[in-house]
Amino acid sequence: MKKARTSMERKSSAGSRIVASLREAVDWAEGKDVAVRVTQVEVPTVDVREVRRKLGLSQAAFAAKFGFQPATLRNWEQGRTRPDGPARVLLAVIAQHPEAVEDSLRRAS
């Protein structure tokens, strides 16, 4: 006959683990000494004009191919604004693997 587990022997539920994690995150955000893992990803700065020229595309063609607004692309290239995090990530991938981005966009449409 199986013996019933006591509450100490039971595995914690997903909900209780989530609540504990959230408490830990709040403690960390408040500056308390909590053993947490922090991961930072460095997103590279990309020279948009260089990437576009390397691909041999006009501003209009590059913008259309990768889903950017032409005015936004002009602003990046002329230094009036800079790409934000997600755009920088996409531009970094385009710089290294433009065919992968083109393929993904083609499949999505």
Secondary structure, DSSP 8 states (H G I E B T S, - for coil): ------TTTS---HHHHHHHHHHHHHHHHTT----------------HHHHHHHTT--HHHHHHHHT--HHHHHHHHTTSS---HHHHHHHHHHHH-HHHHHHHHHHH-
